[in-house]
Amino acid sequence: MSKSLYIINPASVHPHYSSYEVYQALGLRPVIFTADQSTTTLAAMAPEDFHVALCDETVSPVNYETDADYICITGRISQWERMKAHADAFRSRGKTVIMGGPHVTLAPETARPHCDILVQGEIEEIYPEIFSDLRSDSWKEEYVGGRPDLSLAVIPKFELYPNGHTFLGSLQTSRGCPFQCEFCSVTQYNGRHQRHKPTPIVLEELEKLYDIGYRNVFITDDNFSAHHEKARDILSALTFWNDRRTKGRVSFVAQVSVDAAKDGDMLGLLAGAGVTDAFVGIETMKSKWGRTTVTESNIKKNSQKRSLK
């Protein structure tokens, strides 16, 4: 017997750095800064006989009357208040609630009272087991994934997403970051070893976004330039792909380390591939005597010591 999923990306109760919530506050059509990869990726993992519906609460209300068999809720800590509110509301209606994502992985004890099934970590290696158990109604209370090889990655089902409300498509080429910035949870969630998707998978994801109509895409890697050689390879592939578009080129936004600024070859490849904007993170620096002042000199010294060749 086929099953059904209702997958929710809850709204955040905190202002977003792009301030897209201002649109709705002014009575305008609600918008999303970047297409969500978590919900669309989970949708792509579902077997063909599962019916899947997505909800991004930023642009549409959650349907508490859905007849879906399983309610799947994901999110970061900024979404936690809405995550648990939805979970509790569905459970009070007798629904089976599954929770996963960054916040649940890093603080599972907070989610355990609010869900029936708790999923920690990345699920490329375990989703066949999860869906098999859901199909037979023999699910476990907890599943734990690891940090899989990204050759197992699936192509997100962006065709199910409210793309008409979204500024940027999203494309992931890697997970993890070698640095240990004290303000960042990426290494706790995705690890310090940066794992890369095979280039054909990246280009297939990009092709789907292009066919949907996206011409502006956010490369969601937390540190796209951490491994310079791998970054150069993917940039070369993006350049080749972009140069052959007949319905307009794609402009990219990426997140890079400050040490990319001294790599002239890297900067040239970023420009050639169509990267028009870059977010640069300045790592918190410390010395053996304690915290140091972030100055131009210290940035240069730290970059020289930590740069990946």
N, C-alpha and C positions, 0 to 999 in steps of 0.2 A: 504494500500500500504506500502510495507516495506521501511525502510529508511537505510541510511548508515552513518557510522562515520569514520573519519580519525583522529586518536588520536596521538598527537605529544608530545614527551619529547624533548624540545630544547637543543641544546648544550650550555655549559657554556662559557662565554667569559673570565673566570678567571681560573688560574691553579687549578687543583684538588689536594687535599692533598696526593693522591696516585700517582700523576704525570702521569696518564695514557695517557695524551695528547702527551707525548713524543713519544709514539709508532707511531702515525700518523705523527708527525713532522719529524721523521726519515725515513719516507716512508714505514713503516711497516703496517701490517694490523691493522686498528683501533680497540681498545678494550674498554670495559666498566668495571669499577671496580665492581659495584654491580647491579644486575638486578633491574629495576625500578618497584616499586609497584604501583605508582599512575596510570600509563597508563594501566597496566595489571588488576588492580582492577576495573577501570572504564569499561574496556572491559568485565569483568565478570558480571557487572551490566546490560549491554545492553540486551534487550529481544532477544529471539532466532531468531525472524524474522528480526533483524537488522544485516546488514553486517558491520563488524568491521575490520579495518586495523590499525596496529601500526607502528609508526616511531620513532626510537631513533636517533636523529640527530648526536650523537657522532659517529655512525658507518654507517649511510646512509643518503643521501641527502633528504631533504623534497621535496615531489612531488607536485608542485603547479598546475599540470594539473589533479589532482585526480577528479573523478566524484562524490565524496562523497557529501551527502546532508549537513552534518555538520562537521565543523573542530573544534576539541577539543584541546586546548592548555593548558598545566599545567606547573608549575615550581616554583623554588625558586628565591630569588632576584639575585643570581648569574647568572640566566638564563634570566633575564628580558629583556635585550637588544635583544636577539634572539626571545623571546616570542612576543614582540610587532612588530618586523620586520616581522615575519611570519603572525601575525594577520592582519597587514596592507596590506601585499601582497595578502592574500586570499580575504580580503574584496574588494580590488580594482578589483578582478576578479568576484565579485558578490556572493561570498560564505558567508554563515552564520557562524560566528565565536563564539565559546563558550570558555570562559577563566575561569580557577579556579586554586586551589592549594594554597600553603602557602603564596606566595607573593600577589596574588590577594585578599586573605582573609584579610591580615594585612594592605594592602594599596589599597583598591578597587578604590579609586579616580584616581590612576595612570592607571588602566586598563580600566576604563569606556569608554574613547574615542577610544579604540582600538578593542572593541568587540560588538557583538550584544546581547549576553547573558552572564551575569556575575554570577558566582556561588561562594558563600562564605561558608566557613566552611566545615565540614565533611558531606557527603551526604548519609550515610546509611539509614537515615530516610526519605529522600526526593527524592531519585533517581526514585522510581516508578512514582511520579508525573512528574518529568522532562522528562522521556522517553515517558510517555503518551502524554505530550504536544508536544514533538518533532514529535511523530508519526502523530498527527493531525494538525501539522503546526500552533498550537495555543500557542506557547511558550511565556513565560514572559521575560522581559528584565533582571530580577534579581531573583535569588533563594538564600535562606539563610538556611543553615543547622546548626545544633547544635553540641553537643558532645554526640553522641548516645552510648547506651549500645553495647558493642562489640559482643554480641551474634548475632547481626544483620550482622556481617562481612561476606563477600563473599570470596570465594577462588579465588585468582588472576589467570587470564588466561595466565600463563607463557608460555604455548605452542605457543602463538602468538608472543613471544618476540625473538629477535636475540640472543639466548642462546649460540651460537657458538662463540660469541665475548666477552663473559662475564666471569670474574674471579670468582665472588661469587654469589650464589643465595641469595635471601633476604627473611627473615621470620620475621613477626611482631607478638609479643605476647601481647603488651600493648601500650597505648597512654597516654601521660601526664607525669608530673614530679612534685613532691611536693616541690622541691627547687626553689629558685628565683635568679639564677645566672644572674647578670646584663648584661652579654654579650650574653644571650641566648633568642631566641624568642619562644621556645617550649611552655612555660606556656601561652603565649598570644595566641598561635595557638591551642594547645591541652588541655590547662587547667592544674591546679595544682593537681587535683584529678586524680590519676593514675587508668585508666580503663583497665581491662584485658580481653583478648579473652578466651572463654572457651577452655580448653585443647583439646577436640576432634577437634575443628576447627584448632588449631595450628598444631596438628599432621596430619590433612588432607592436610594442606598447605605443610608441610614438606614432606609428602609422594609424592605429585605431583612433588616437586623439585627433589626428589630422583629418581623418575621414568624418569624424563627428563635427568638426568645424573649428577646432582650437587652432589659433595662430600665435598664442602666447602661452608658454608652458613653464611651470616652476619645476626645476630639478630638485627634488625634495631631499636628496642626500644631505645629511647633517654636516658633512665636510667633503664636498665634491673633489677638492684638490689635495686631500691628505696624502694620497699616493700619486705622485706626479706622473709616473710612467703610465699607470692605468688611466688617469685623467686624460693624458694626451691621446691615448688610443681611442677612448670614447669620443673625444672632441673631434678627432679626425673622421670618425664614422658619422658623427652628426653633421659635420661640414659637407661630406660627400652626399649624405641624404638630403640636406637642406638645399644644396645647389641644384638638385634635380626635381624640386617641386614645381609643378606647373600652375598651381592655384595659390601662389603666395608663399613666401618663406615663413618660418617659425622663429619668433624671438624667445630667448630663454632667460630665466632668472636662476641664479645658482648661489649656493652658500660656500664660501672658500676661506682658507686660512690666509692670514696676513702675509705669510711667506711667499704666496703666489705672486705678490707684487714685484719680487726681485727675479722672477723667472720670465724673461722676455719671450721665450718660446711659448710658454703657457699662456701668457697674455695674448699673444698673436693668435693662438688656436682658439681661445675663448671668443675673441672678436670674430674670427672666421666662421665659427660654428653658429654665430647668432646670439651669443650671450651678451645682452645689452645692460643687464643690471646684476650686481653681486652684493650679497650680504657678507661682511667681513667680521669675524669674531676676534676680539682681542682677549687672549688667554690671561687669566689671573696669574700674576707672577709672584713667586716667593723666593727668598734667599734662605740660607741656613740660619740667618738671624731673625727671620720672620718675613712679614709682608714687605714688598718693595714698592716704590712709587712707579707707576706706569708712565715712563718717559720715552721719548724717541730713542734715546740711547739704549734703554733697557729692552725695548721692543726689538731693536736691531740685534742685540746680543742674544736674546732668547730665540729669535728666528734663526740665527746662525747655528745655534746649538741643537734646535729641535727640527730643523728643516729635513724633509724626506727627499733624498736624491733619487 
